[in-house]
C-alpha cells in the first residue's frame, strides 16, 4: 500500500485451519476516494476524447464514461496491494495470493473485503529421535559373484552365423516384418534383431513362433496380445505378423580365464576380477540397504507427525511426479498419446506418496531449525567439486550449472536434507534384519 495521510487501514488475520488464514481488510473511505480521483485525473490527462484536446475533457464526462472500469481497476489494485502488505507485515508464508471475487468499491464508503489464503504450516516436530529402523545386513555370496561374472561374460558374447539348422532359444534372429491388426498396419521394420530369450520386445509367444526359422525364409502367424501388454500398438489386439528372416546367429561366449579378466582395467587375473566384483557388490548392497533404511525412517517420521499438509504443495509434487513418469516413458520410445493414459487416475494414485513427500520435507526443514542444522558454503563447494570429479568435468562448469539462485537453493536444500536424515539415522534405534 502507498503511504500518506489516508486514514488507517485495519486488518485482521484469523486461523481457519492449520494451513489456511482468513485475512480481513478495511480501507477507509477517504483512501478509496483519493485513489479513485487520482485514477480519473490520470485518465483525463492521457486518454483523448472526441471533441476535446487531451487533458481538456470535462471531469464529469470522464467519470461518466469510465466509472465502471476505474472502480474495477482501483478495487483490484487495492486488494492486491493490501494483501501483499498484510502478508509481509504478519510474515505469512503464503503459497499464493488469491483473487477476491465480488470485491467492489463504492465512493464515499469504506472498502471491506476478506480473502482466505493457503499458508505453509508452522510445524513442531515430535518423536523424531529413537525411530525404529531396520537395516538389512549385506551378505554377498560366492554364487552372487559367479552370477555377476557370468553377466559380464554374457555382455561380451559374439554371434556367428549358423548352418544346417533353424533358430533355437538364445539365437539371434535378424529379420524384417510387418504387423497388421484390424485391417491396418500397426508396425513394421526392414531390419530388426532379436535374441530368442526373454520375450523382448514382442513377447514370449512371438519368440516361440520364431523357433526353427532359417535364413531366407518367410513365416506368417497371428498373436492375440493381452490388454496389459507393454507395447500399446499391440495391447488388446490380435496382430498378424509376416516375418522375412535374413540371418540366424548363435551365441559364442568368451573363455572365462585370466586373459578375459585382464581386459578390465588394473586387474591381474580372474581371481582379482572376482575380488573387485565382490567389493562392488558389497558397496552396491550397502547403498541399497542405506536407501531402504532411510525410506523406512521417512515413512515412520511422517506417521509420527500427523498434521494438515497444504493441498497446493501436494498438487505441485503430484504434477512433478507425473511429469517425471511421462519423461521416462517418452525416453523409452513410447508414444504417450497412443497410450490413452487416464491422467486423473494417475494423479489419484500418486497423491498419497506426494502428500508423504511434502510432509517429510516440511518436517526436515522444521527439524533443521530446531536442531540448528545448516549447510555451509564450504559444504556446498565441496559437493560441487565432488560432482565435477564424478562427472569428469571442470569445477568451473559445475559452478556455472548452479549459477542461478534457484538451482543453488535446490542444491542447498538437497544437502540440508542429507544432513538431517543423517542426524535422524544417528539418533534412530537401528537393528539389523529384513525390512518388511
C-alpha positions as CSV (number, residue, x, y, z in Angstrom):
1,X,0.0,0.0,0.0
2,X,1.0,3.6,-0.6
3,X,1.9,5.7,2.4
4,X,0.2,9.0,3.1
5,X,-2.5,10.8,5.0
6,X,-5.3,8.5,4.2
7,X,-6.5,7.2,7.5
8,X,-5.5,3.9,8.9
9,X,-6.1,0.5,7.1
10,X,-7.5,-2.0,9.5
11,X,-6.5,-5.7,9.1
12,X,-7.0,-8.9,10.9
13,X,-5.7,-12.5,10.3
14,X,-7.7,-15.5,11.7
15,X,-6.7,-19.1,11.5
16,X,-9.2,-21.2,9.6
17,X,-7.2,-24.4,9.8
18,X,-3.6,-25.4,10.1
19,X,-2.9,-24.3,6.5
20,X,-5.5,-21.6,6.0
21,X,-5.7,-18.0,7.2
22,X,-8.6,-15.6,6.7
23,X,-7.4,-12.0,6.0
24,X,-9.9,-9.2,6.5
25,X,-9.0,-5.7,5.3
26,X,-10.9,-2.4,5.9
27,X,-9.6,0.5,3.8
28,X,-11.1,3.9,4.9
29,X,-13.4,5.8,2.6
30,X,-11.0,8.7,2.2
31,X,-8.3,6.5,0.8
32,X,-10.8,4.9,-1.6
33,X,-11.9,8.3,-2.8
34,X,-8.4,9.5,-3.1
35,X,-7.4,6.6,-5.3
36,X,-10.5,6.8,-7.5
37,X,-10.0,10.6,-8.1
38,X,-6.3,10.1,-8.9
39,X,-7.2,7.4,-11.4
40,X,-9.8,9.7,-13.1
41,X,-7.2,12.5,-13.2
42,X,-4.7,10.2,-14.9
43,X,-7.3,9.1,-17.4
44,X,-8.2,12.7,-18.2
45,X,-4.6,13.6,-18.9
46,X,-3.8,10.5,-21.1
47,X,-7.0,9.4,-22.9
48,X,-8.1,11.6,-25.8
49,X,-11.9,12.1,-26.1
50,X,-13.7,13.2,-29.3
51,X,-14.2,16.9,-29.5
52,X,-11.6,17.7,-26.8
53,X,-7.9,18.1,-26.7
54,X,-6.0,15.6,-24.5
55,X,-6.4,16.6,-20.8
56,X,-9.2,19.2,-21.6
57,X,-12.3,17.0,-21.4
58,X,-14.7,17.8,-18.5
59,X,-14.1,15.6,-15.5
60,X,-17.8,14.8,-15.2
61,X,-17.7,13.4,-18.7
62,X,-14.6,11.3,-17.9
63,X,-16.3,10.0,-14.8
64,X,-19.5,9.1,-16.6
65,X,-17.7,7.2,-19.4
66,X,-15.1,5.4,-17.3
67,X,-16.6,5.0,-13.8
68,X,-17.2,1.2,-14.0
69,X,-13.7,0.4,-15.4
70,X,-12.0,2.8,-12.9
71,X,-13.7,1.4,-9.9
72,X,-12.9,-2.2,-11.0
73,X,-9.2,-1.3,-11.6
74,X,-8.9,0.6,-8.3
75,X,-10.6,-2.3,-6.5
76,X,-8.3,-4.9,-7.9
77,X,-5.2,-2.8,-7.2
78,X,-6.3,-2.1,-3.5
79,X,-6.9,-5.8,-3.0
80,X,-3.5,-6.8,-4.4
81,X,-1.6,-4.1,-2.6
82,X,-3.3,-4.5,0.8
83,X,-3.0,-8.3,0.8
84,X,0.7,-8.1,-0.1
85,X,1.3,-5.6,2.7
86,X,-0.5,-7.8,5.3
87,X,1.4,-10.9,4.2
88,X,4.7,-9.1,4.6
89,X,3.7,-7.4,7.9
90,X,2.4,-10.6,9.5
91,X,5.3,-12.7,8.0
92,X,2.8,-15.2,6.5
93,X,4.3,-17.9,4.3
94,X,1.6,-17.7,1.7
95,X,1.6,-20.2,-1.2
96,X,-0.3,-17.9,-3.5
97,X,-2.4,-14.7,-3.3
98,X,-6.0,-15.4,-4.4
99,X,-8.3,-13.1,-6.3
100,X,-11.2,-11.8,-4.4
101,X,-14.4,-12.3,-6.3
102,X,-17.1,-9.7,-5.9
103,X,-14.9,-7.2,-4.0
104,X,-16.3,-3.9,-5.2
105,X,-15.6,-0.4,-4.0
106,X,-18.1,2.5,-3.7
107,X,-17.1,6.2,-3.5
108,X,-17.6,7.6,0.0
109,X,-17.7,4.2,1.7
110,X,-15.1,2.1,3.5
111,X,-13.8,-0.8,1.3
112,X,-14.1,-4.1,3.3
113,X,-13.1,-7.5,1.9
114,X,-11.9,-10.9,3.1
115,X,-9.6,-13.5,1.5
116,X,-8.7,-16.9,2.6
117,X,-5.1,-17.8,1.8
118,X,-3.2,-21.1,2.0
119,X,0.0,-21.0,4.0
120,X,2.9,-23.2,4.8
121,X,2.1,-24.6,8.3
122,X,4.3,-23.9,11.3
123,X,5.4,-27.4,12.1
124,X,6.6,-28.5,15.5
125,X,8.2,-31.9,15.0
126,X,7.8,-34.6,17.7
127,X,9.1,-38.1,18.3
128,X,11.9,-37.8,15.7
129,X,14.5,-39.4,17.9
130,X,14.7,-43.1,18.6
131,X,12.7,-44.1,15.5
132,X,12.9,-47.9,15.0
133,X,14.8,-48.6,11.7
134,X,15.6,-51.9,10.2
135,X,18.8,-52.0,8.2
136,X,19.3,-55.0,6.0
137,X,22.6,-56.8,6.5
138,X,24.6,-57.1,3.3
139,X,25.8,-60.6,2.5
140,X,27.5,-61.2,-0.8
141,X,27.9,-65.0,-1.6
142,X,30.2,-66.8,-4.0
143,X,27.1,-67.5,-6.0
144,X,26.4,-63.8,-6.3
145,X,29.9,-63.2,-7.5
146,X,29.7,-66.0,-10.0
147,X,26.4,-64.7,-11.4
148,X,27.9,-61.2,-11.8
149,X,30.9,-62.6,-13.6
150,X,28.6,-64.6,-15.9
151,X,26.6,-61.5,-16.7
152,X,29.9,-59.7,-17.6
153,X,30.8,-62.7,-19.8
154,X,27.4,-62.5,-21.5
155,X,28.0,-58.8,-22.3
156,X,31.0,-59.9,-24.4
157,X,29.1,-62.6,-26.3
158,X,29.5,-62.7,-30.1
159,X,27.0,-64.1,-32.6
160,X,28.1,-66.2,-35.5
161,X,26.0,-67.4,-38.5
162,X,24.6,-70.9,-38.1
163,X,24.5,-73.6,-40.8
164,X,22.3,-76.6,-41.3
165,X,19.6,-75.8,-38.6
166,X,16.8,-73.5,-37.7
167,X,16.8,-71.0,-34.9
168,X,16.8,-72.2,-31.3
169,X,16.4,-70.5,-27.9
170,X,19.2,-67.9,-27.3
171,X,20.0,-67.5,-31.0
172,X,19.9,-64.0,-32.6
173,X,17.5,-63.7,-35.5
174,X,17.7,-60.8,-37.9
175,X,14.5,-60.1,-39.9
176,X,12.2,-57.6,-41.4
177,X,8.4,-57.7,-40.6
178,X,5.0,-56.1,-41.0
179,X,2.4,-56.3,-38.2
180,X,-1.3,-55.7,-39.0
181,X,-4.4,-55.5,-36.8
182,X,-8.0,-54.7,-37.8
183,X,-7.0,-54.4,-41.5
184,X,-4.3,-51.7,-40.9
185,X,-0.6,-51.9,-40.5
186,X,0.3,-51.1,-36.9
187,X,4.1,-51.7,-37.0
188,X,6.8,-52.5,-39.5
189,X,10.6,-52.6,-39.8
190,X,13.1,-53.7,-42.5
191,X,15.8,-54.6,-40.1
192,X,15.3,-56.0,-36.6
193,X,17.5,-58.2,-34.5
194,X,16.0,-60.2,-31.5
195,X,17.6,-62.7,-29.2
196,X,15.1,-65.5,-28.7
197,X,15.3,-65.3,-24.9
198,X,13.3,-63.2,-22.5
199,X,10.3,-62.1,-24.6
200,X,11.6,-58.7,-25.6
201,X,10.3,-56.7,-27.4
202,X,7.4,-58.7,-29.0
203,X,6.6,-61.1,-26.3
204,X,7.3,-64.8,-25.5
205,X,4.7,-66.1,-27.9
206,X,6.4,-64.2,-30.8
207,X,9.7,-65.9,-29.9
208,X,8.0,-69.4,-29.8
209,X,6.7,-68.8,-33.3
210,X,10.1,-67.8,-34.5
211,X,11.8,-71.1,-33.3
212,X,13.0,-73.1,-36.2
213,X,13.2,-70.2,-38.8
214,X,16.0,-70.3,-41.3
215,X,17.7,-67.5,-43.3
216,X,15.9,-66.6,-46.5
217,X,12.5,-67.9,-45.3
218,X,9.2,-66.2,-44.6
219,X,6.9,-67.0,-41.7
220,X,3.4,-65.7,-41.1
221,X,1.4,-66.1,-37.8
222,X,-1.1,-64.3,-35.5
223,X,-0.8,-63.5,-31.8
224,X,-3.6,-62.3,-29.5
225,X,-2.0,-59.9,-27.1
226,X,-3.4,-59.2,-23.6
227,X,-4.8,-55.8,-22.8
228,X,-1.9,-55.0,-20.4
229,X,0.9,-55.8,-22.9
230,X,3.7,-53.3,-22.6
231,X,3.6,-52.0,-26.2
232,X,0.3,-50.1,-26.8
233,X,0.5,-50.8,-30.5
234,X,-0.3,-54.5,-29.7
235,X,-2.1,-54.4,-26.4
236,X,-5.5,-56.0,-26.5
237,X,-5.3,-56.7,-30.3
238,X,-4.9,-59.8,-32.5
239,X,-1.8,-59.0,-34.6
240,X,-0.9,-60.7,-37.8
241,X,2.8,-60.8,-38.4
242,X,4.7,-61.5,-41.7
243,X,8.4,-62.1,-41.0
244,X,11.2,-62.3,-43.5
245,X,14.3,-63.9,-42.0
246,X,17.7,-62.6,-43.2
247,X,20.1,-64.3,-40.7
248,X,20.3,-66.7,-37.8
249,X,23.3,-66.4,-35.5
250,X,24.3,-68.5,-32.4
251,X,25.9,-67.0,-29.3
252,X,29.5,-67.7,-28.5
253,X,30.8,-66.8,-25.1
254,X,34.5,-65.9,-24.4
255,X,36.5,-68.3,-22.3
256,X,36.5,-67.3,-18.6
257,X,40.2,-67.1,-17.9
258,X,42.9,-64.6,-16.8
259,X,43.2,-63.2,-20.4
260,X,39.5,-62.3,-20.3
261,X,39.8,-60.8,-16.8
262,X,42.7,-58.5,-17.8
263,X,40.5,-56.6,-20.1
264,X,39.0,-54.8,-17.2
265,X,41.5,-52.2,-16.0
266,X,44.2,-52.8,-13.5
267,X,43.3,-56.5,-12.9
268,X,46.0,-59.2,-12.6
269,X,43.7,-62.2,-13.4
270,X,40.4,-63.9,-12.9
271,X,40.7,-64.1,-9.1
272,X,41.5,-60.4,-8.9
273,X,38.5,-59.6,-11.1
274,X,36.2,-61.7,-8.8
275,X,37.6,-59.8,-5.8
276,X,36.8,-56.4,-7.4
277,X,33.4,-57.6,-8.3
278,X,32.7,-58.8,-4.8
279,X,33.8,-55.3,-3.4
280,X,31.5,-53.6,-5.9
281,X,28.5,-55.9,-5.0
282,X,29.1,-55.1,-1.3
283,X,29.2,-51.4,-2.0
284,X,26.0,-51.6,-4.1
285,X,24.3,-53.7,-1.4
286,X,25.3,-51.2,1.3
287,X,23.9,-48.4,-0.7
288,X,20.6,-50.2,-1.3
289,X,20.5,-51.1,2.4
290,X,21.1,-47.4,3.4
291,X,18.4,-46.2,1.0
292,X,15.8,-48.7,2.2
293,X,16.5,-47.9,5.8
294,X,16.2,-44.1,5.2
295,X,12.9,-44.7,3.3
296,X,11.6,-46.6,6.3
297,X,12.7,-43.7,8.6
298,X,11.0,-41.2,6.4
299,X,7.8,-43.2,6.5
300,X,7.9,-43.6,10.3
301,X,8.7,-39.9,10.7
302,X,5.6,-38.9,8.7
303,X,3.4,-41.3,10.6
304,X,4.6,-39.9,13.9
305,X,3.8,-36.3,12.9
306,X,0.2,-36.0,11.6
307,X,-0.7,-32.5,10.5
308,X,-2.6,-30.9,7.6
309,X,-0.4,-30.6,4.5
310,X,-1.2,-27.7,2.1
311,X,-3.2,-29.0,-0.9
312,X,-1.2,-26.7,-3.2
313,X,2.1,-28.3,-2.3
314,X,0.7,-31.8,-2.7
315,X,-0.7,-30.9,-6.1
316,X,2.7,-29.5,-7.2
317,X,4.5,-32.6,-6.0
318,X,2.0,-34.8,-7.7
319,X,2.4,-33.0,-11.0
320,X,6.2,-33.2,-10.7
321,X,6.0,-37.0,-10.2
322,X,3.7,-37.4,-13.2
323,X,5.9,-35.3,-15.4
324,X,8.9,-37.5,-14.3
325,X,6.9,-40.6,-15.3
326,X,5.9,-39.1,-18.7
327,X,9.6,-38.2,-19.4
328,X,10.8,-41.8,-18.5
329,X,8.1,-43.3,-20.7
330,X,9.0,-41.0,-23.6
331,X,12.7,-41.8,-23.2
332,X,11.8,-45.4,-23.8
333,X,10.3,-44.5,-27.1
334,X,6.6,-44.9,-26.1
335,X,4.0,-42.6,-27.7
336,X,2.2,-41.1,-24.8
337,X,-0.7,-40.0,-27.0
338,X,-1.4,-43.6,-28.1
339,X,-1.2,-44.9,-24.5
340,X,-4.6,-43.3,-23.6
341,X,-3.4,-42.7,-20.0
342,X,-6.0,-41.7,-17.5
343,X,-4.4,-38.6,-16.0
344,X,-7.0,-38.2,-13.2
345,X,-6.5,-41.8,-12.0
346,X,-2.7,-41.4,-12.3
347,X,-3.0,-38.3,-10.1
348,X,-5.1,-40.1,-7.5
349,X,-2.5,-43.0,-7.4
350,X,0.4,-40.6,-6.9
351,X,-1.3,-38.3,-4.4
352,X,-0.6,-40.4,-1.2
353,X,3.1,-40.6,-1.9
354,X,3.2,-36.9,-2.9
355,X,1.5,-36.0,0.4
356,X,4.0,-38.0,2.4
357,X,7.0,-36.5,0.5
358,X,5.7,-32.9,1.2
359,X,5.1,-33.8,4.9
360,X,8.6,-35.2,5.3
361,X,10.1,-32.1,3.5
362,X,8.3,-29.8,5.9
363,X,9.4,-31.9,8.9
364,X,13.1,-31.9,7.7
365,X,13.0,-28.1,7.5
366,X,11.5,-27.9,11.0
367,X,14.0,-30.3,12.5
368,X,16.9,-28.5,10.9
369,X,15.7,-25.2,12.6
370,X,15.1,-26.9,15.9
371,X,18.5,-28.7,16.0
372,X,20.4,-25.8,14.4
373,X,21.4,-27.9,11.4
374,X,22.6,-25.8,8.5
375,X,24.6,-26.1,5.3
376,X,27.7,-24.0,5.0
377,X,29.2,-22.6,1.8
378,X,32.3,-24.8,2.2
379,X,30.0,-27.9,2.2
380,X,28.2,-26.7,-0.9
381,X,31.5,-26.0,-2.6
382,X,32.8,-29.5,-1.6
383,X,29.7,-31.1,-3.1
384,X,30.2,-29.2,-6.4
385,X,33.8,-30.4,-6.5
386,X,32.7,-34.0,-5.9
387,X,30.2,-33.7,-8.7
388,X,32.9,-32.4,-11.0
389,X,35.2,-35.3,-10.2
390,X,32.4,-37.8,-10.6
391,X,31.3,-36.5,-13.9
392,X,34.8,-35.8,-15.2
393,X,34.2,-32.2,-15.9
394,X,35.8,-28.9,-14.8
395,X,34.8,-27.5,-11.4
396,X,34.0,-24.1,-13.1
397,X,31.4,-25.9,-15.4
398,X,29.6,-27.2,-12.3
399,X,29.7,-23.7,-10.8
400,X,28.1,-22.4,-14.0
401,X,25.4,-25.1,-13.8
402,X,24.4,-23.8,-10.3
403,X,24.8,-20.1,-11.2
404,X,21.1,-19.3,-10.7
405,X,19.7,-18.6,-7.3
406,X,17.0,-21.2,-7.9
407,X,19.4,-24.0,-8.7
408,X,21.8,-23.1,-5.9
409,X,18.8,-23.2,-3.4
410,X,17.9,-26.6,-4.7
411,X,21.4,-27.9,-4.1
412,X,21.5,-26.4,-0.6
413,X,18.1,-28.0,0.2
414,X,19.3,-31.3,-1.0
415,X,22.4,-31.1,1.2
416,X,20.4,-30.0,4.2
417,X,18.1,-32.9,3.8
418,X,21.0,-35.3,3.6
419,X,22.4,-33.8,6.9
420,X,19.1,-34.0,8.7
421,X,18.4,-37.6,7.6
422,X,22.0,-38.4,8.7
423,X,21.2,-36.8,12.1
424,X,17.9,-38.8,12.4
425,X,19.7,-42.1,11.5
426,X,22.4,-41.4,14.1
427,X,19.6,-40.9,16.7
428,X,17.4,-43.8,15.4
429,X,17.0,-47.3,17.0
430,X,18.7,-49.2,14.2
431,X,18.6,-53.0,14.1
432,X,19.8,-55.5,11.5
433,X,17.2,-57.6,9.7
434,X,15.0,-57.8,6.7
435,X,12.7,-54.8,6.1
436,X,9.0,-55.6,5.7
